[in-house]
Amino acid sequence: YEITYGDWSSDVCSSDLDLGASLTIAGADTASASFLAPALTTPSQITITLTVSGAHGQTSTDTVVISVAAIIPPTLHADAGQDQSVAGRALVTLNGSASTGPIATYAWSHDAGNIIQLDFADTATPSFTAPALPTASVITFTLTVSDGNGQSSSDTVVVQVAAVPIPN
């Protein structure tokens, strides 16, 4: 048979796709077509159909089903690090570097019980000098990470500060 016409098509329309994906068949009117699998959040099957026509009006159709795996977007997760026990007047570094996901910003805050100057509070590893108090104290810090698209995640870490004896 002499093939005079070939046409590749799919059963997918843009409303079936997620993450703004699309499906375009390159070379849809050639014997060798291709497409880039769309990014999907759920596994899907795409049916591709080839219809060929001959010089004398004959047609033939064949299909292939292609399974497309899901791409799971990374989850935003704040990790403020391990709780710490420190001496008064010690330099303390908090560690949020185990946080995961598409992090655009770090924001650290602390409870209102103690006056703390938190340096580099917009980084994964801010630091401060532990207060010198006559009694032990507990300071709770909260790390909030954001992706810049409205998603955020928070975690807390506790720093126990030992008492500093008052000289007589």
N, C-alpha and C positions, 0 to 999 in steps of 0.2 A: 504494500500500500504506500502511496505517496501521501504524506501528511501535509495538508495545505494550511492548517490552522491548529494552534494549541493554546489552551488557556488554563492557567492555574488560578484557583480561588480558594478562599478559606471560609469556614462557617463562623468566624469570629467577627463581631462588630465592636466598636470602641466602647459601648456601654457594658460589654461583657468583661472588659479588662479593668484592672485597678492600677493604682500608683501612676495614673496618667499614661499608661502604656498604650501602644498602638501596634498593629500588625500590618506591615506593608510587604507585599511579595515583590521582590526585585526580579525582573525578567519574566513577568507573569505571562508574556506572550512568546516565550522561547521554550526550547526543550529542556533547559537546565535553569530552573528558578531557585531562588533562595530567599530566606527571611531571617531576621534576628528575633529570637524568642523573646516575648515580652516579659517584663518583670512583674510577677504576680505575688500576692500575699497568700493565695491558696493554690494548691496544686490544680492544674487544669489539663484538659485534653483539647487539642486543636486538630480539626479534620481539614486536611488539604486535599482538594480535588483537582485532577487534571482531566480536561475534556479535549479530545483531539478530533479533528474533522478531516476527512479525506477528499480527494479531488472529485469524487462521484457522489458526495453527499453523505457518505457513511460517517458515523460518529461513534466514539468509544469513550467511556469514562472510567477512571479508577481513583480510588481514595487511599490516603494513608493517614493514620491517626498518630499524632505526636504528643507524648506526655511531657508537660512542662512543669518542672518542680517549682515550689514556692520559694520566694526570697523573703526571709523573715527580717524585717527592719531591726537594726540593733536597738536593744532596750536601754533606756537611760537609767543608770543605777548609781546613787550616791553611796560612797563608803568613807565615813569619817575616820576610819582607822581604829586602832586598839585604844582602850581606856589606858590612862597613864597615872602613875603615882610619882610625884616630884617633890623636891624640897622647895621651901620658900626662897625667893630670889633666883631660882634656876631659870635658865633660858629653855623654853619649851617650844618644840616644833610640832604642830599638828600635821597629819598626813592623810590627805584625801586622794592620793595618787592611784589608789586601787579602784576609784570610781570608773565606771565604764559607760560606753555609748557615745553618741555624737555630742560631746560636751562643748558648749560655746562659752559658758561662764561658770565660775566658782564664786560662791558668796558664803562667807562664814559669819556667824553671829554667836553671841553668848548670853547666858541668863543675866538678869539684871542685878544679881546679888553681889557682884564684885566689879570694881572699876578696873578694866583691862584695856591696855593699848595693844590691839591686835595688828601687827604689821603684816602687810601683804595679804589682807583678808580677801582679795579677789584672785588668789592663786590656789593651787592644790596643797601648798605647804606653807601656811602662815606661821608666824612665831610670836611669842610674847614672853615677858618676864613674869614669872609667878609672883603673886603678891607675898609680902612678908607680913604675916598676921600672927598674933599671939595664940590663935586657936587654928586647928586644922580646918580646911574649907574644901568645898567641892564646887567645881565650875563645870557647867555643861555647855558644850559648844554644838552648834547645829551647822552642818554643811548642806547647802542647797546647790545642786548643779542644774543648769538649764541648757536646752538645746538651741535656743534662739527662735524656736517655732511654737512656743507656748507650753512645751512639756518640761516638767522639772521633777526632781527627786531629792529627798532630804534624808539625812542620817545624823545621829548624834554621837558624841564622844564625851566621856567624863574624865576630867583631870582632877585628881585628889592632890591637894597641896598640903604638905606637912606644916605644922606650926613652927614658927621661928621664936625661940625663947627670947624673952625680953631681958636685957642685962639688968642686974641689980644696981 
